Amino acid sequence: MAFCHRLFLIGLDKYGKGDWRSISRNVVVTRTPTQVASHAQKYYLRQQSMKKERKRSSIHDITTAVDTKMVPPQNSLQNQGAYQNFNFPM
């Protein structure tokens, strides 16, 4: 599904909001115009709700490469499964 969403974003960029038939025929060929319109409706609702509060992630959170933010790598000790010493008495 993520692949279809990325194609949807490409089609949205190329044909604009509302031209679901062109997006369906030329970019996301595995979906009907009605399915593309439904996906767009959910996508735009999700974009609006994300501005209000952060919810769990969804397929509709995927954006184009221009909109992505760099995430710093996690501490290498966490990735290696090392234990933290909290100095709790045993």
NORJOSUL-V661305 format. One record per residue. N is the residue number from 0. SS is DSSP state (hx for helix, st for strand, lp for the rest). OMEGA is omega in degrees with one decimal (NA if undefined). D_LAST is the distance of its C-alpha to the last C-alpha in whole Angstrom. Layout:
N,SS,OMEGA,D_LAST / N,SS,OMEGA,D_LAST
This chain:
0,lp,-180.0,49 / 1,hx,178.8,48 / 2,hx,178.2,51 / 3,hx,180.0,53 / 4,hx,177.6,51 / 5,hx,175.0,52 / 6,hx,176.7,55 / 7,hx,179.8,56 / 8,hx,176.6,55 / 9,hx,178.0,57 / 10,hx,178.3,60 / 11,hx,177.9,59 / 12,hx,-176.4,59 / 13,hx,-172.5,63 / 14,hx,178.1,64 / 15,lp,-178.8,63 / 16,lp,176.0,62 / 17,lp,-179.8,64 / 18,lp,-175.0,65 / 19,hx,179.6,63 / 20,hx,179.6,66 / 21,hx,178.3,67 / 22,hx,-179.9,63 / 23,hx,-176.5,63 / 24,hx,-170.0,66 / 25,hx,-175.3,65 / 26,lp,-179.7,62 / 27,lp,-171.6,60 / 28,lp,179.4,62 / 29,lp,-178.8,60 / 30,lp,177.3,60 / 31,lp,176.4,63 / 32,hx,178.1,64 / 33,hx,178.6,62 / 34,hx,177.9,59 / 35,hx,179.1,59 / 36,hx,178.3,60 / 37,hx,177.9,57 / 38,hx,179.9,54 / 39,hx,179.7,56 / 40,hx,178.8,55 / 41,hx,179.9,52 / 42,hx,-178.8,51 / 43,hx,174.8,53 / 44,hx,179.3,51 / 45,hx,178.2,48 / 46,hx,179.0,49 / 47,hx,-178.0,50 / 48,hx,179.6,46 / 49,hx,178.3,44 / 50,hx,-177.8,46 / 51,hx,-179.5,45 / 52,lp,-178.5,41 / 53,lp,176.7,39 / 54,lp,179.5,38 / 55,lp,-174.3,37 / 56,lp,-176.9,39 / 57,lp,174.8,42 / 58,hx,-177.5,45 / 59,hx,177.1,47 / 60,hx,-179.5,45 / 61,lp,179.4,46 / 62,lp,177.3,48 / 63,lp,-176.6,51 / 64,hx,-179.3,49 / 65,hx,-175.2,51 / 66,hx,-174.2,48 / 67,lp,177.7,45 / 68,lp,177.0,43 / 69,lp,178.0,41 / 70,lp,-179.2,37 / 71,lp,-179.8,35 / 72,lp,178.8,33 / 73,lp,177.4,29 / 74,lp,-175.4,27 / 75,hx,178.0,27 / 76,hx,178.1,23 / 77,hx,-178.9,23 / 78,hx,-177.5,26 / 79,lp,178.5,24 / 80,lp,179.8,21 / 81,lp,179.4,19 / 82,lp,173.8,15 / 83,lp,177.8,15 / 84,lp,179.2,12 / 85,lp,178.9,11 / 86,lp,175.2,9 / 87,lp,176.7,6 / 88,lp,-179.8,4 / 89,lp,NA,0
